[in-house]
Structure formats: structure tokens, C-alpha cells
Amino acid sequence: MDHFVVQPSGPLSGKVSVSGAKNSALKLMAASLLAEGTFSFDNVPMNADVGVMAQTLSAIGCSVQIAEPDICVVAVPEVLEPEAPYELVTRMRASINVLGPLIGRLGQARVALPGGDAIGSRKLDMHFRGLRAMGVDLTVRHGYIEAFVPDRLKGVTHTLEFPSVGATENIMTAAVLANGVTVIENAAREPEIAQLASMLNRMGGEILGAGSPRIEIRGVDHLEAVHETVIPDRIEAGTFVMVCAIAGGEIEILGARPDDMDMLIAKMSEMGVLIAPTAEGIWVKRTGELKAADVATLPHPGLATDFMPPLVAVLTVAEGRSIVTENIFDGRFAFVDELVRMGAHIRTEGGHCIIKGVPRLSGAQVRALDVRAGAALVLAGMVADVPTTIHDPVHIDRGYVNLVDKLSGLGVKIERVVSHPFDYADY
């Protein structure tokens, strides 16, 4: 298998560009199922997850073309197959986002229960309750979600027990073609939600309040294909902020939108990192010692859970004791054992991890367990005493585009080693 080798690095310098947001591109591609015609998306991050979504749409009946470097064209036919197959959906959690559009347009769907990163029990109860309230007959049978609408979907007022991003998206994409007005209370407020609503409105939908806790969707009879530019990836941008924080130096992150990561910037400033907006993105500088900080993940505009693993890596070398609380996923601390292998002083207690900073980590053989855990290990390797080998970089590939090249451009000593495949003819 391929692996990354990361050597002690820093201080860093230079500029790095942020790719399009994976978590937005995937949802926009899924929403294209709502209308016949040809959609085009640019600033699409060509990572592994986008490839899985392209295959999923193809299985449903669309024609998907990936044009380098960052353009995706989706031709949606009049007739679709209302099934998303097991072998694709189980590879990526975001595949569940085809459920709402299929129900909204076809009145039926058969979607395999989703897979993705093993970071906790991300149940679909909130998705199901919202769709059932709109008149969907929904059951889970033999590993598939089977949904059917006897009549047209009806608008309702539905309150989410938690501001779930996925549930907000699925209810919104189903409701855009429903009969009447649907109101989502306690809706997710992430920037990706706002972009999805913006595209749906340009398609002919009528959605008010996206980006706030109350979203109102007035159902329409018809939607049309459009062109959409994917917003910059706030998680990738935040990762680069933390790269500079842990290694030191001064960099500029082109395309970063500071308003999308206010809480991360506030915590980085508390830790001694200087951050300021520029005409093209943000400027980041760290010259002194890092200070410990207590942080907690929360729905947007709080600290995104995807920032947590690399932030833990940064805190392993911050002076003092830090407490990190994970409030979104119940299994997200599995990666901590890999950091402990590198000499980090961390212990976990339920939804908390307590970190005592050390001057330097120890290079080791470690494994990327999910996308953001892999990023955390890359950061940790930059402040280790000897090279660190990170196995299973396929997980990192799911969330980052050309990460090795981008980090190398800042001065990080990182390489991808392509292993020789086993061949009996060699023996």
C-alpha cells in the first residue's frame, strides 16, 4: 500500500490555494437529481469522494463527465433509476444525500445505508422523522432505505432535535418540490447549507432563511439545471492554518474565508497564532511558543468537528494542559491512540480528551483511520524527532486534493511513497 513519509519541518513560508469544498460539492451534485438537464460545477475538488458521488449518480442514470482540473458536468435524464447501490453508498456517508432529491422528484427511493469514516454512530433517525412528517412511507429493509410517497409530498413545520447538516439537506431537497410550505426549525447553519439553498433558488426554488436556524421552503412545480461554483473548503483552509500553527513560520492561504471559521481563528489567536484577512484570503504567522487551550466542538458557527483531530495534534506540543470536548460524534477519539504512539501525552474520558503538551513528538509508524485523523498525523509528523510513516493515506485522499504538493510548496518535508504491488512473478 502507498504511505506518506513526513519529516520534521518548519518554519514554513509561502502561499497555498484552497480547493473547493468537498462537503458542498457532494451535496450540489446530489441535488442535480431534482431537475432534468445539464448541470455544470466548477471549483470541484477532484478527490476520492467526488469520484464516488460521480459513480453513484451514474448508477442512478446520469451521465457524469469530469473535466480537469476542477469541472464536473452532470447530465440528468428525464427517467432515473430510483436506487443507489450498496457498493457505492457504503463507501461514503454523503451518498445519503441522494435520498431527498430522489423522493422529491420521483416520489420513491431505494438507497443503501451509508458508510464512510468510522467516527461514531451517525444515525439517520432525524432524516427519517422529517421525511415521514412530509408523508413519506419509509422503512429500512435488508440494508436499504426504502421510501415511497403515496401522493405528492406535503409541506410541514418540523423541528430537528439537533441541527443535523445531513437531515437539513435531505428535508430541504425533498421539500423544494413538495406541495405547500415546509419549515425546518433548529436547522443546521453551515456555509454548505447556504450554498445548497442558493443553488436550489437559482434552479427555481423558493427557500428563505438558509444559514439561520429557521429555513422556510415554499414548494414549486418545476426546477431547471444551472451552473454553480463550489465555495472554498473551510476545513482545508483551517487545516493549513493549523499546519502553520504547529510548524511555525508565516504563510498566506488563498481563497480562505475567515467568516467560515471564526471559532477556529479565535482559538488559534488564544494559542498565540497571528491571523489576519488579506485581499485574497488570510495571513497566518506563528513565531513564539504555542499556548494550551480548552476547546469544544459544536454545530456551526461553533468549532467544526472536522477541525478537532488536527487541533488535537497542535495541542500535543502546546505549553500547558488542554481539554478538548467532542460534542458531535461519539467515536471520534480513536485516532488519539496513534498520537500516543508518537509520544503525545493524551488521555480520554468519555467525550473529552486531556492533553499535556510536550516539547516534541516521536516519529513512528502510524495509520490514518479517517480523513481528518490522517491530517492530524501529518501535522504531528512535522514536529516529530525523526520521520513518521503514515499508512492508509487513501483516507486522506478522500478529503484533500494534492495535499503533498500543497504542503511541499510551504516547506513541509513530505512525500508519498508508492509501494510496489505484490506479484507472484517476482518470486
C-alpha positions, 0 to 999 in steps of 0.5 A: 500500500502507498504511505506518506513519509513526513519529516520534521519541518518548519518554519514554513513560508509561502502561499497555498490555494484552497480547493473547493469544498468537498462537503458542498460539492457532494451535496450540489451534485446530489441535488442535480437529481431534482431537475432534468438537464445539464448541470455544470460545477466548477471549483470541484475538488477532484478527490476520492469522494467526488469520484464516488458521488460521480459513480453513484449518480451514474448508477442512478442514470446520469451521465457524469463527465469530469473535466480537469482540473476542477469541472464536473458536468452532470447530465440528468435524464428525464427517467432515473433509476430510483436506487443507489447501490450498496457498493457505492453508498457504503463507501461514503456517508454523503451518498445519503444525500441522494435520498431527498432529491430522489423522493422529491422528484420521483416520489420513491427511493431505494438507497443503501445505508451509508458508510464512510469514516468510522467516527461514531454512530451517525444515525439517520433517525432525524432524516427519517422523522422529517421525511415521514412528517412530509408523508413519506412511507419509509422503512429500512429493509435488508440494508436499504432505505426504502421510501415511497410517497403515496401522493405528492409530498406535503409541506410541514413545520418540523423541528430537528432535535439537533441541527443535523447538516445531513437531515437539513439537506435531505428535508430541504431537497425533498421539500423544494418540490413538495406541495405547500410550505415546509419549515425546518426549525433548529436547522443546521447553519453551515456555509454548505447549507447556504450554498445548497439553498442558493443553488436550489433558488437559482434552479427555481426554488423558493427557500428563505432563511438558509444559514439561520436556524429557521429555513422556510421552503415554499414548494414549486412545480418545476426546477431547471439545471444551472451552473454553480461554483463550489465555495472554498473548503473551510476545513482545508483552509483551517487545516493549513492554518493549523499546519502553520500553527504547529510548524511555525513560520508565516504563510498566506492561504488563498481563497480562505474565508475567515467568516467560515471559521471564526471559532477556529481563528479565535482559538488559534489567536488564544494559542498565540497564532497571528491571523489576519484577512488579506485581499485574497484570503488570510495571513497566518504567522506563528513565531513564539511558543504555542499556548494550551487551550480548552476547546469544544466542538459544536454545530456551526458557527461553533468549532467544526468537528472536522477541525478537532483531530488536527487541533488535537495534534497542535495541542500535543506540543502546546505549553500547558494542559488542554481539554478538548470536548467532542460534542458531535460524534461519539467515536471520534477519539480513536485516532488519539491512540496513534498520537500516543504512539508518537509520544503525545501525552493524551488521555480520554474520558468519555467525550473529552480528551486531556492533553499535556503538551510536550516539547516534541513528538516521536516519529513512528509508524502510524495509520490514518483511520479517517480523513481528518485523523490522517491530517492530524498525523501529518501535522504531528509528523512535522514536529516529530524527532525523526520521520513518521510513516503514515499508512492508509493515506487513501483516507486522506485522499478522500478529503484533500486534493494534492495535499503533498504538493500543497504542503511541499510548496510551504516547506513541509518535508513530505512525500508519498511513497508508492509501494510496489504491488505484490506479484507472484512473478517476482518470486 
